[in-house]
Amino acid sequence: MIALAVLALTLLHAILHWSWICATLGTLLNVKADKSGRNSLYGIILLLLLIALIVGAICWLKTQVQF
């Protein structure tokens, strides 16, 4: 339950700081902010990669822990 609460709060934190995430990714990738939404696309890709990493880690840990 605590892990789900932390996950929910992390998601809320990412939502509240979405513009900063997109702007920072644009800076790191040397992409100027424009109205095409490219920075938002990079932010969404990063978010999906993080979700895939978390889900993969959870699936891997389930195979490693014996009850």
PDB file of N, H, CA, C and O in Angstrom:
ATOM      1  N   MET A   1       0.824  -1.194   0.000  1.00  0.00           N
ATOM      2  CA  MET A   1       0.000   0.000   0.000  1.00  0.00           C
ATOM      3  C   MET A   1       0.872   1.264   0.000  1.00  0.00           C
ATOM      4  O   MET A   1       0.552   2.252  -0.661  1.00  0.00           O
ATOM      5  N   ILE A   2       1.969   1.213   0.746  1.00  0.00           N
ATOM      6  H   ILE A   2       2.229   0.410   1.283  1.00  0.00           H
ATOM      7  CA  ILE A   2       2.854   2.375   0.800  1.00  0.00           C
ATOM      8  C   ILE A   2       3.488   2.608  -0.570  1.00  0.00           C
ATOM      9  O   ILE A   2       3.641   3.748  -1.009  1.00  0.00           O
ATOM     10  N   ALA A   3       3.855   1.515  -1.238  1.00  0.00           N
ATOM     11  H   ALA A   3       3.732   0.589  -0.882  1.00  0.00           H
ATOM     12  CA  ALA A   3       4.466   1.641  -2.563  1.00  0.00           C
ATOM     13  C   ALA A   3       3.487   2.265  -3.558  1.00  0.00           C
ATOM     14  O   ALA A   3       3.886   3.072  -4.396  1.00  0.00           O
ATOM     15  N   LEU A   4       2.219   1.899  -3.469  1.00  0.00           N
ATOM     16  H   LEU A   4       1.894   1.243  -2.787  1.00  0.00           H
ATOM     17  CA  LEU A   4       1.215   2.492  -4.361  1.00  0.00           C
ATOM     18  C   LEU A   4       1.018   3.974  -4.057  1.00  0.00           C
ATOM     19  O   LEU A   4       0.829   4.778  -4.970  1.00  0.00           O
ATOM     20  N   ALA A   5       1.061   4.328  -2.795  1.00  0.00           N
ATOM     21  H   ALA A   5       1.215   3.675  -2.054  1.00  0.00           H
ATOM     22  CA  ALA A   5       0.930   5.741  -2.419  1.00  0.00           C
ATOM     23  C   ALA A   5       2.115   6.545  -2.943  1.00  0.00           C
ATOM     24  O   ALA A   5       1.937   7.653  -3.448  1.00  0.00           O
ATOM     25  N   VAL A   6       3.326   5.993  -2.828  1.00  0.00           N
ATOM     26  H   VAL A   6       3.470   5.093  -2.418  1.00  0.00           H
ATOM     27  CA  VAL A   6       4.511   6.676  -3.337  1.00  0.00           C
ATOM     28  C   VAL A   6       4.427   6.809  -4.854  1.00  0.00           C
ATOM     29  O   VAL A   6       4.772   7.853  -5.406  1.00  0.00           O
ATOM     30  N   LEU A   7       3.973   5.763  -5.524  1.00  0.00           N
ATOM     31  H   LEU A   7       3.693   4.915  -5.075  1.00  0.00           H
ATOM     32  CA  LEU A   7       3.818   5.810  -6.977  1.00  0.00           C
ATOM     33  C   LEU A   7       2.807   6.874  -7.384  1.00  0.00           C
ATOM     34  O   LEU A   7       3.043   7.615  -8.339  1.00  0.00           O
ATOM     35  N   ALA A   8       1.691   6.960  -6.679  1.00  0.00           N
ATOM     36  H   ALA A   8       1.499   6.358  -5.904  1.00  0.00           H
ATOM     37  CA  ALA A   8       0.672   7.968  -6.978  1.00  0.00           C
ATOM     38  C   ALA A   8       1.209   9.381  -6.748  1.00  0.00           C
ATOM     39  O   ALA A   8       0.957  10.283  -7.547  1.00  0.00           O
ATOM     40  N   LEU A   9       1.944   9.568  -5.663  1.00  0.00           N
ATOM     41  H   LEU A   9       2.148   8.835  -5.014  1.00  0.00           H
ATOM     42  CA  LEU A   9       2.510  10.887  -5.390  1.00  0.00           C
ATOM     43  C   LEU A   9       3.592  11.260  -6.410  1.00  0.00           C
ATOM     44  O   LEU A   9       3.722  12.428  -6.777  1.00  0.00           O
ATOM     45  N   THR A  10       4.358  10.282  -6.861  1.00  0.00           N
ATOM     46  H   THR A  10       4.253   9.334  -6.563  1.00  0.00           H
ATOM     47  CA  THR A  10       5.369  10.535  -7.893  1.00  0.00           C
ATOM     48  C   THR A  10       4.701  10.939  -9.196  1.00  0.00           C
ATOM     49  O   THR A  10       5.169  11.851  -9.877  1.00  0.00           O
ATOM     50  N   LEU A  11       3.618  10.273  -9.548  1.00  0.00           N
ATOM     51  H   LEU A  11       3.237   9.532  -8.995  1.00  0.00           H
ATOM     52  CA  LEU A  11       2.876  10.629 -10.755  1.00  0.00           C
ATOM     53  C   LEU A  11       2.294  12.038 -10.636  1.00  0.00           C
ATOM     54  O   LEU A  11       2.351  12.812 -11.591  1.00  0.00           O
ATOM     55  N   LEU A  12       1.745  12.370  -9.490  1.00  0.00           N
ATOM     56  H   LEU A  12       1.698  11.741  -8.714  1.00  0.00           H
ATOM     57  CA  LEU A  12       1.221  13.715  -9.263  1.00  0.00           C
ATOM     58  C   LEU A  12       2.331  14.752  -9.368  1.00  0.00           C
ATOM     59  O   LEU A  12       2.133  15.822  -9.944  1.00  0.00           O
ATOM     60  N   HIS A  13       3.486  14.441  -8.820  1.00  0.00           N
ATOM     61  H   HIS A  13       3.647  13.572  -8.352  1.00  0.00           H
ATOM     62  CA  HIS A  13       4.638  15.337  -8.895  1.00  0.00           C
ATOM     63  C   HIS A  13       5.051  15.574 -10.348  1.00  0.00           C
ATOM     64  O   HIS A  13       5.340  16.706 -10.736  1.00  0.00           O
ATOM     65  N   ALA A  14       5.080  14.516 -11.143  1.00  0.00           N
ATOM     66  H   ALA A  14       4.845  13.596 -10.827  1.00  0.00           H
ATOM     67  CA  ALA A  14       5.438  14.653 -12.563  1.00  0.00           C
ATOM     68  C   ALA A  14       4.405  15.495 -13.309  1.00  0.00           C
ATOM     69  O   ALA A  14       4.767  16.295 -14.172  1.00  0.00           O
ATOM     70  N   ILE A  15       3.143  15.326 -12.990  1.00  0.00           N
ATOM     71  H   ILE A  15       2.849  14.677 -12.289  1.00  0.00           H
ATOM     72  CA  ILE A  15       2.092  16.106 -13.645  1.00  0.00           C
ATOM     73  C   ILE A  15       2.226  17.589 -13.303  1.00  0.00           C
ATOM     74  O   ILE A  15       2.091  18.447 -14.176  1.00  0.00           O
ATOM     75  N   LEU A  16       2.488  17.883 -12.043  1.00  0.00           N
ATOM     76  H   LEU A  16       2.597  17.186 -11.334  1.00  0.00           H
ATOM     77  CA  LEU A  16       2.601  19.276 -11.620  1.00  0.00           C
ATOM     78  C   LEU A  16       3.829  19.968 -12.198  1.00  0.00           C
ATOM     79  O   LEU A  16       3.833  21.189 -12.356  1.00  0.00           O
ATOM     80  N   HIS A  17       4.864  19.207 -12.514  1.00  0.00           N
ATOM     81  H   HIS A  17       4.861  18.215 -12.386  1.00  0.00           H
ATOM     82  CA  HIS A  17       6.097  19.782 -13.040  1.00  0.00           C
ATOM     83  C   HIS A  17       6.321  19.432 -14.510  1.00  0.00           C
ATOM     84  O   HIS A  17       7.459  19.415 -14.979  1.00  0.00           O
ATOM     85  N   TRP A  18       5.239  19.153 -15.235  1.00  0.00           N
ATOM     86  H   TRP A  18       4.315  19.167 -14.854  1.00  0.00           H
ATOM     87  CA  TRP A  18       5.340  18.704 -16.615  1.00  0.00           C
ATOM     88  C   TRP A  18       6.064  19.709 -17.505  1.00  0.00           C
ATOM     89  O   TRP A  18       6.899  19.310 -18.316  1.00  0.00           O
ATOM     90  N   SER A  19       5.771  20.983 -17.377  1.00  0.00           N
ATOM     91  H   SER A  19       5.092  21.307 -16.718  1.00  0.00           H
ATOM     92  CA  SER A  19       6.420  21.980 -18.239  1.00  0.00           C
ATOM     93  C   SER A  19       7.922  22.026 -17.978  1.00  0.00           C
ATOM     94  O   SER A  19       8.704  22.201 -18.912  1.00  0.00           O
ATOM     95  N   TRP A  20       8.333  21.871 -16.724  1.00  0.00           N
ATOM     96  H   TRP A  20       7.697  21.729 -15.966  1.00  0.00           H
ATOM     97  CA  TRP A  20       9.759  21.853 -16.411  1.00  0.00           C
ATOM     98  C   TRP A  20      10.429  20.615 -17.003  1.00  0.00           C
ATOM     99  O   TRP A  20      11.534  20.704 -17.538  1.00  0.00           O
ATOM    100  N   ILE A  21       9.773  19.477 -16.912  1.00  0.00           N
ATOM    101  H   ILE A  21       8.875  19.405 -16.477  1.00  0.00           H
ATOM    102  CA  ILE A  21      10.318  18.240 -17.472  1.00  0.00           C
ATOM    103  C   ILE A  21      10.535  18.392 -18.966  1.00  0.00           C
ATOM    104  O   ILE A  21      11.598  18.047 -19.481  1.00  0.00           O
ATOM    105  N   CYS A  22       9.531  18.909 -19.666  1.00  0.00           N
ATOM    106  H   CYS A  22       8.667  19.190 -19.247  1.00  0.00           H
ATOM    107  CA  CYS A  22       9.638  19.078 -21.116  1.00  0.00           C
ATOM    108  C   CYS A  22      10.713  20.104 -21.479  1.00  0.00           C
ATOM    109  O   CYS A  22      11.467  19.899 -22.430  1.00  0.00           O
ATOM    110  N   ALA A  23      10.786  21.192 -20.738  1.00  0.00           N
ATOM    111  H   ALA A  23      10.173  21.359 -19.965  1.00  0.00           H
ATOM    112  CA  ALA A  23      11.787  22.219 -21.018  1.00  0.00           C
ATOM    113  C   ALA A  23      13.200  21.694 -20.759  1.00  0.00           C
ATOM    114  O   ALA A  23      14.117  21.983 -21.526  1.00  0.00           O
ATOM    115  N   THR A  24      13.378  20.933 -19.692  1.00  0.00           N
ATOM    116  H   THR A  24      12.633  20.698 -19.068  1.00  0.00           H
ATOM    117  CA  THR A  24      14.695  20.379 -19.378  1.00  0.00           C
ATOM    118  C   THR A  24      15.121  19.360 -20.424  1.00  0.00           C
ATOM    119  O   THR A  24      16.280  19.341 -20.839  1.00  0.00           O
ATOM    120  N   LEU A  25      14.189  18.512 -20.852  1.00  0.00           N
ATOM    121  H   LEU A  25      13.248  18.528 -20.515  1.00  0.00           H
ATOM    122  CA  LEU A  25      14.520  17.555 -21.905  1.00  0.00           C
ATOM    123  C   LEU A  25      14.879  18.267 -23.196  1.00  0.00           C
ATOM    124  O   LEU A  25      15.805  17.860 -23.898  1.00  0.00           O
ATOM    125  N   GLY A  26      14.154  19.324 -23.510  1.00  0.00           N
ATOM    126  H   GLY A  26      13.402  19.655 -22.940  1.00  0.00           H
ATOM    127  CA  GLY A  26      14.474  20.100 -24.703  1.00  0.00           C
ATOM    128  C   GLY A  26      15.858  20.705 -24.627  1.00  0.00           C
ATOM    129  O   GLY A  26      16.578  20.748 -25.624  1.00  0.00           O
ATOM    130  N   THR A  27      16.235  21.175 -23.445  1.00  0.00           N
ATOM    131  H   THR A  27      15.650  21.141 -22.635  1.00  0.00           H
ATOM    132  CA  THR A  27      17.568  21.738 -23.259  1.00  0.00           C
ATOM    133  C   THR A  27      18.638  20.658 -23.387  1.00  0.00           C
ATOM    134  O   THR A  27      19.664  20.869 -24.033  1.00  0.00           O
ATOM    135  N   LEU A  28      18.400  19.513 -22.777  1.00  0.00           N
ATOM    136  H   LEU A  28      17.566  19.341 -22.252  1.00  0.00           H
ATOM    137  CA  LEU A  28      19.373  18.421 -22.841  1.00  0.00           C
ATOM    138  C   LEU A  28      19.546  17.892 -24.263  1.00  0.00           C
ATOM    139  O   LEU A  28      20.640  17.478 -24.648  1.00  0.00           O
ATOM    140  N   LEU A  29      18.471  17.906 -25.035  1.00  0.00           N
ATOM    141  H   LEU A  29      17.583  18.242 -24.722  1.00  0.00           H
ATOM    142  CA  LEU A  29      18.520  17.392 -26.401  1.00  0.00           C
ATOM    143  C   LEU A  29      18.789  18.492 -27.427  1.00  0.00           C
ATOM    144  O   LEU A  29      18.737  18.249 -28.633  1.00  0.00           O
ATOM    145  N   ASN A  30      19.078  19.709 -26.942  1.00  0.00           N
ATOM    146  H   ASN A  30      19.121  19.906 -25.963  1.00  0.00           H
ATOM    147  CA  ASN A  30      19.338  20.867 -27.813  1.00  0.00           C
ATOM    148  C   ASN A  30      18.206  21.124 -28.809  1.00  0.00           C
ATOM    149  O   ASN A  30      18.444  21.359 -29.993  1.00  0.00           O
ATOM    150  N   VAL A  31      16.983  21.074 -28.309  1.00  0.00           N
ATOM    151  H   VAL A  31      16.790  20.883 -27.346  1.00  0.00           H
ATOM    152  CA  VAL A  31      15.804  21.343 -29.122  1.00  0.00           C
ATOM    153  C   VAL A  31      15.167  22.622 -28.612  1.00  0.00           C
ATOM    154  O   VAL A  31      14.868  22.742 -27.424  1.00  0.00           O
ATOM    155  N   LYS A  32      14.959  23.571 -29.503  1.00  0.00           N
ATOM    156  H   LYS A  32      15.202  23.473 -30.468  1.00  0.00           H
ATOM    157  CA  LYS A  32      14.305  24.823 -29.103  1.00  0.00           C
ATOM    158  C   LYS A  32      12.817  24.585 -28.908  1.00  0.00           C
ATOM    159  O   LYS A  32      12.197  23.792 -29.617  1.00  0.00           O
ATOM    160  N   ALA A  33      12.257  25.292 -27.931  1.00  0.00           N
ATOM    161  H   ALA A  33      12.761  25.936 -27.356  1.00  0.00           H
ATOM    162  CA  ALA A  33      10.827  25.185 -27.680  1.00  0.00           C
ATOM    163  C   ALA A  33      10.059  25.779 -28.854  1.00  0.00           C
ATOM    164  O   ALA A  33      10.338  26.893 -29.296  1.00  0.00           O
ATOM    165  N   ASP A  34       9.109  25.033 -29.340  1.00  0.00           N
ATOM    166  H   ASP A  34       8.882  24.128 -28.980  1.00  0.00           H
ATOM    167  CA  ASP A  34       8.278  25.518 -30.434  1.00  0.00           C
ATOM    168  C   ASP A  34       6.845  25.049 -30.210  1.00  0.00           C
ATOM    169  O   ASP A  34       6.551  24.351 -29.240  1.00  0.00           O
ATOM    170  N   LYS A  35       5.977  25.434 -31.103  1.00  0.00           N
ATOM    171  H   LYS A  35       6.215  26.002 -31.891  1.00  0.00           H
ATOM    172  CA  LYS A  35       4.567  25.114 -30.933  1.00  0.00           C
ATOM    173  C   LYS A  35       4.213  23.754 -31.519  1.00  0.00           C
ATOM    174  O   LYS A  35       3.047  23.361 -31.492  1.00  0.00           O
ATOM    175  N   SER A  36       5.191  23.031 -32.046  1.00  0.00           N
ATOM    176  H   SER A  36       6.138  23.351 -32.068  1.00  0.00           H
ATOM    177  CA  SER A  36       4.902  21.736 -32.647  1.00  0.00           C
ATOM    178  C   SER A  36       4.670  20.655 -31.598  1.00  0.00           C
ATOM    179  O   SER A  36       4.147  19.587 -31.917  1.00  0.00           O
ATOM    180  N   GLY A  37       5.051  20.917 -30.359  1.00  0.00           N
ATOM    181  H   GLY A  37       5.476  21.784 -30.100  1.00  0.00           H
ATOM    182  CA  GLY A  37       4.850  19.945 -29.296  1.00  0.00           C
ATOM    183  C   GLY A  37       5.952  18.915 -29.206  1.00  0.00           C
ATOM    184  O   GLY A  37       5.769  17.862 -28.595  1.00  0.00           O
ATOM    185  N   ARG A  38       7.087  19.200 -29.801  1.00  0.00           N
ATOM    186  H   ARG A  38       7.236  20.056 -30.297  1.00  0.00           H
ATOM    187  CA  ARG A  38       8.196  18.242 -29.799  1.00  0.00           C
ATOM    188  C   ARG A  38       8.691  17.979 -28.382  1.00  0.00           C
ATOM    189  O   ARG A  38       8.986  16.837 -28.031  1.00  0.00           O
ATOM    190  N   ASN A  39       8.784  19.025 -27.567  1.00  0.00           N
ATOM    191  H   ASN A  39       8.544  19.953 -27.851  1.00  0.00           H
ATOM    192  CA  ASN A  39       9.243  18.839 -26.188  1.00  0.00           C
ATOM    193  C   ASN A  39       8.269  17.982 -25.393  1.00  0.00           C
ATOM    194  O   ASN A  39       8.687  17.162 -24.575  1.00  0.00           O
ATOM    195  N   SER A  40       6.974  18.164 -25.627  1.00  0.00           N
ATOM    196  H   SER A  40       6.634  18.829 -26.291  1.00  0.00           H
ATOM    197  CA  SER A  40       5.985  17.335 -24.944  1.00  0.00           C
ATOM    198  C   SER A  40       6.107  15.884 -25.385  1.00  0.00           C
ATOM    199  O   SER A  40       5.935  14.969 -24.581  1.00  0.00           O
ATOM    200  N   LEU A  41       6.400  15.677 -26.649  1.00  0.00           N
ATOM    201  H   LEU A  41       6.540  16.421 -27.303  1.00  0.00           H
ATOM    202  CA  LEU A  41       6.594  14.315 -27.144  1.00  0.00           C
ATOM    203  C   LEU A  41       7.778  13.658 -26.455  1.00  0.00           C
ATOM    204  O   LEU A  41       7.701  12.491 -26.070  1.00  0.00           O
ATOM    205  N   TYR A  42       8.871  14.393 -26.296  1.00  0.00           N
ATOM    206  H   TYR A  42       8.933  15.341 -26.609  1.00  0.00           H
ATOM    207  CA  TYR A  42      10.029  13.855 -25.585  1.00  0.00           C
ATOM    208  C   TYR A  42       9.684  13.545 -24.136  1.00  0.00           C
ATOM    209  O   TYR A  42      10.142  12.542 -23.591  1.00  0.00           O
ATOM    210  N   GLY A  43       8.886  14.390 -23.515  1.00  0.00           N
ATOM    211  H   GLY A  43       8.514  15.205 -23.959  1.00  0.00           H
ATOM    212  CA  GLY A  43       8.458  14.152 -22.136  1.00  0.00           C
ATOM    213  C   GLY A  43       7.616  12.896 -22.020  1.00  0.00           C
ATOM    214  O   GLY A  43       7.780  12.118 -21.080  1.00  0.00           O
ATOM    215  N   ILE A  44       6.714  12.695 -22.973  1.00  0.00           N
ATOM    216  H   ILE A  44       6.581  13.327 -23.737  1.00  0.00           H
ATOM    217  CA  ILE A  44       5.866  11.501 -22.965  1.00  0.00           C
ATOM    218  C   ILE A  44       6.711  10.252 -23.173  1.00  0.00           C
ATOM    219  O   ILE A  44       6.490   9.233 -22.519  1.00  0.00           O
ATOM    220  N   ILE A  45       7.678  10.328 -24.084  1.00  0.00           N
ATOM    221  H   ILE A  45       7.857  11.156 -24.615  1.00  0.00           H
ATOM    222  CA  ILE A  45       8.560   9.177 -24.316  1.00  0.00           C
ATOM    223  C   ILE A  45       9.349   8.853 -23.055  1.00  0.00           C
ATOM    224  O   ILE A  45       9.486   7.685 -22.691  1.00  0.00           O
ATOM    225  N   LEU A  46       9.867   9.878 -22.385  1.00  0.00           N
ATOM    226  H   LEU A  46       9.756  10.827 -22.680  1.00  0.00           H
ATOM    227  CA  LEU A  46      10.598   9.652 -21.135  1.00  0.00           C
ATOM    228  C   LEU A  46       9.697   9.017 -20.088  1.00  0.00           C
ATOM    229  O   LEU A  46      10.113   8.086 -19.398  1.00  0.00           O
ATOM    230  N   LEU A  47       8.480   9.502 -19.961  1.00  0.00           N
ATOM    231  H   LEU A  47       8.143  10.258 -20.522  1.00  0.00           H
ATOM    232  CA  LEU A  47       7.539   8.957 -18.987  1.00  0.00           C
ATOM    233  C   LEU A  47       7.234   7.492 -19.290  1.00  0.00           C
ATOM    234  O   LEU A  47       7.185   6.669 -18.377  1.00  0.00           O
ATOM    235  N   LEU A  48       7.030   7.163 -20.562  1.00  0.00           N
ATOM    236  H   LEU A  48       7.070   7.832 -21.304  1.00  0.00           H
ATOM    237  CA  LEU A  48       6.761   5.775 -20.939  1.00  0.00           C
ATOM    238  C   LEU A  48       7.964   4.880 -20.663  1.00  0.00           C
ATOM    239  O   LEU A  48       7.805   3.738 -20.232  1.00  0.00           O
ATOM    240  N   LEU A  49       9.165   5.393 -20.910  1.00  0.00           N
ATOM    241  H   LEU A  49       9.295   6.321 -21.260  1.00  0.00           H
ATOM    242  CA  LEU A  49      10.364   4.613 -20.614  1.00  0.00           C
ATOM    243  C   LEU A  49      10.500   4.354 -19.117  1.00  0.00           C
ATOM    244  O   LEU A  49      10.869   3.254 -18.703  1.00  0.00           O
ATOM    245  N   LEU A  50      10.202   5.361 -18.312  1.00  0.00           N
ATOM    246  H   LEU A  50       9.903   6.254 -18.648  1.00  0.00           H
ATOM    247  CA  LEU A  50      10.269   5.183 -16.856  1.00  0.00           C
ATOM    248  C   LEU A  50       9.235   4.170 -16.375  1.00  0.00           C
ATOM    249  O   LEU A  50       9.524   3.349 -15.504  1.00  0.00           O
ATOM    250  N   ILE A  51       8.039   4.228 -16.937  1.00  0.00           N
ATOM    251  H   ILE A  51       7.804   4.895 -17.643  1.00  0.00           H
ATOM    252  CA  ILE A  51       6.998   3.263 -16.567  1.00  0.00           C
ATOM    253  C   ILE A  51       7.421   1.858 -16.962  1.00  0.00           C
ATOM    254  O   ILE A  51       7.251   0.914 -16.190  1.00  0.00           O
ATOM    255  N   ALA A  52       7.976   1.715 -18.173  1.00  0.00           N
ATOM    256  H   ALA A  52       8.114   2.482 -18.800  1.00  0.00           H
ATOM    257  CA  ALA A  52       8.444   0.397 -18.617  1.00  0.00           C
ATOM    258  C   ALA A  52       9.564  -0.117 -17.716  1.00  0.00           C
ATOM    259  O   ALA A  52       9.612  -1.307 -17.407  1.00  0.00           O
ATOM    260  N   LEU A  53      10.448   0.757 -17.300  1.00  0.00           N
ATOM    261  H   LEU A  53      10.409   1.724 -17.551  1.00  0.00           H
ATOM    262  CA  LEU A  53      11.533   0.366 -16.403  1.00  0.00           C
ATOM    263  C   LEU A  53      10.990  -0.095 -15.056  1.00  0.00           C
ATOM    264  O   LEU A  53      11.451  -1.100 -14.516  1.00  0.00           O
ATOM    265  N   ILE A  54      10.029   0.618 -14.517  1.00  0.00           N
ATOM    266  H   ILE A  54       9.654   1.434 -14.956  1.00  0.00           H
ATOM    267  CA  ILE A  54       9.447   0.256 -13.225  1.00  0.00           C
ATOM    268  C   ILE A  54       8.699  -1.065 -13.318  1.00  0.00           C
ATOM    269  O   ILE A  54       8.848  -1.929 -12.453  1.00  0.00           O
ATOM    270  N   VAL A  55       7.892  -1.225 -14.365  1.00  0.00           N
ATOM    271  H   VAL A  55       7.771  -0.524 -15.067  1.00  0.00           H
ATOM    272  CA  VAL A  55       7.131  -2.467 -14.537  1.00  0.00           C
ATOM    273  C   VAL A  55       8.078  -3.642 -14.753  1.00  0.00           C
ATOM    274  O   VAL A  55       7.865  -4.720 -14.199  1.00  0.00           O
ATOM    275  N   GLY A  56       9.124  -3.441 -15.555  1.00  0.00           N
ATOM    276  H   GLY A  56       9.297  -2.565 -16.005  1.00  0.00           H
ATOM    277  CA  GLY A  56      10.103  -4.498 -15.776  1.00  0.00           C
ATOM    278  C   GLY A  56      10.812  -4.890 -14.494  1.00  0.00           C
ATOM    279  O   GLY A  56      11.041  -6.074 -14.242  1.00  0.00           O
ATOM    280  N   ALA A  57      11.161  -3.905 -13.686  1.00  0.00           N
ATOM    281  H   ALA A  57      10.975  -2.944 -13.890  1.00  0.00           H
ATOM    282  CA  ALA A  57      11.822  -4.189 -12.416  1.00  0.00           C
ATOM    283  C   ALA A  57      10.897  -4.953 -11.479  1.00  0.00           C
ATOM    284  O   ALA A  57      11.336  -5.876 -10.793  1.00  0.00           O
ATOM    285  N   ILE A  58       9.639  -4.582 -11.443  1.00  0.00           N
ATOM    286  H   ILE A  58       9.283  -3.832 -12.000  1.00  0.00           H
ATOM    287  CA  ILE A  58       8.682  -5.284 -10.584  1.00  0.00           C
ATOM    288  C   ILE A  58       8.510  -6.724 -11.043  1.00  0.00           C
ATOM    289  O   ILE A  58       8.481  -7.638 -10.219  1.00  0.00           O
ATOM    290  N   CYS A  59       8.396  -6.933 -12.349  1.00  0.00           N
ATOM    291  H   CYS A  59       8.420  -6.190 -13.019  1.00  0.00           H
ATOM    292  CA  CYS A  59       8.255  -8.299 -12.873  1.00  0.00           C
ATOM    293  C   CYS A  59       9.497  -9.124 -12.574  1.00  0.00           C
ATOM    294  O   CYS A  59       9.390 -10.294 -12.208  1.00  0.00           O
ATOM    295  N   TRP A  60      10.664  -8.534 -12.724  1.00  0.00           N
ATOM    296  H   TRP A  60      10.752  -7.583 -13.022  1.00  0.00           H
ATOM    297  CA  TRP A  60      11.899  -9.248 -12.439  1.00  0.00           C
ATOM    298  C   TRP A  60      12.004  -9.575 -10.949  1.00  0.00           C
ATOM    299  O   TRP A  60      12.419 -10.674 -10.582  1.00  0.00           O
ATOM    300  N   LEU A  61      11.631  -8.628 -10.097  1.00  0.00           N
ATOM    301  H   LEU A  61      11.294  -7.735 -10.395  1.00  0.00           H
ATOM    302  CA  LEU A  61      11.709  -8.860  -8.654  1.00  0.00           C
ATOM    303  C   LEU A  61      10.750  -9.952  -8.208  1.00  0.00           C
ATOM    304  O   LEU A  61      11.044 -10.680  -7.259  1.00  0.00           O
ATOM    305  N   LYS A  62       9.603 -10.080  -8.880  1.00  0.00           N
ATOM    306  H   LYS A  62       9.364  -9.488  -9.650  1.00  0.00           H
ATOM    307  CA  LYS A  62       8.657 -11.138  -8.528  1.00  0.00           C
ATOM    308  C   LYS A  62       9.268 -12.513  -8.756  1.00  0.00           C
ATOM    309  O   LYS A  62       8.936 -13.464  -8.049  1.00  0.00           O
ATOM    310  N   THR A  63      10.158 -12.627  -9.738  1.00  0.00           N
ATOM    311  H   THR A  63      10.427 -11.854 -10.313  1.00  0.00           H
ATOM    312  CA  THR A  63      10.800 -13.918  -9.997  1.00  0.00           C
ATOM    313  C   THR A  63      11.924 -14.192  -9.000  1.00  0.00           C
ATOM    314  O   THR A  63      12.317 -15.345  -8.820  1.00  0.00           O
ATOM    315  N   GLN A  64      12.443 -13.163  -8.355  1.00  0.00           N
ATOM    316  H   GLN A  64      12.124 -12.226  -8.500  1.00  0.00           H
ATOM    317  CA  GLN A  64      13.577 -13.312  -7.452  1.00  0.00           C
ATOM    318  C   GLN A  64      13.185 -13.525  -5.995  1.00  0.00           C
ATOM    319  O   GLN A  64      13.964 -14.071  -5.213  1.00  0.00           O
ATOM    320  N   VAL A  65      11.995 -13.102  -5.633  1.00  0.00           N
ATOM    321  H   VAL A  65      11.362 -12.659  -6.268  1.00  0.00           H
ATOM    322  CA  VAL A  65      11.553 -13.199  -4.238  1.00  0.00           C
ATOM    323  C   VAL A  65      10.755 -14.477  -4.058  1.00  0.00           C
ATOM    324  O   VAL A  65       9.813 -14.751  -4.802  1.00  0.00           O
ATOM    325  N   GLN A  66      11.147 -15.257  -3.053  1.00  0.00           N
ATOM    326  H   GLN A  66      11.912 -15.035  -2.448  1.00  0.00           H
ATOM    327  CA  GLN A  66      10.424 -16.497  -2.750  1.00  0.00           C
ATOM    328  C   GLN A  66       9.583 -16.282  -1.497  1.00  0.00           C
ATOM    329  O   GLN A  66      10.030 -15.675  -0.524  1.00  0.00           O
ATOM    330  N   PHE A  67       8.369 -16.788  -1.543  1.00  0.00           N
ATOM    331  H   PHE A  67       8.006 -17.282  -2.333  1.00  0.00           H
ATOM    332  CA  PHE A  67       7.467 -16.639  -0.403  1.00  0.00           C
ATOM    333  C   PHE A  67       7.438 -17.904   0.419  1.00  0.00           C
ATOM    334  O   PHE A  67       6.731 -17.971   1.425  1.00  0.00           O
TER     335      PHE A  67
END
